[in-house]
Amino acid sequence: MWKKSELREAPAPLEGPVVGTITGGTVIWFVLFLGQLPFYSWYADHGHTWFLWTCLAGGGLGLLGVWYVRRRDAAIKRAAAAVSDAG
């Protein structure tokens, strides 16, 4: 059991190249999909077509992620500019 005196303050969140990371991951998902596409008949014969659709879904969700983190990054920059202009 944790004692109250043992609790520590949470560290600050790490900020890094989020847009680049999400974009890179999205590209990897699409490359994996395209790399497996020529083997579709083998996957279909063995009941593993979900491998392809998983990669396509990862790429599609990655596109949503890129859109989200770009908007988030722009909002953070706008907020920082507003604070520096006001201060």
ABEGO torsion letter per residue (X at the ends): XBBAAABBBBBBBBBBBAAAAAAAAAAAAAAAAAAAAAAAAAAAAAGAAAAAAAAAAAAAAAAAAAAAAAAAAAAAAAAAAAAAAAX
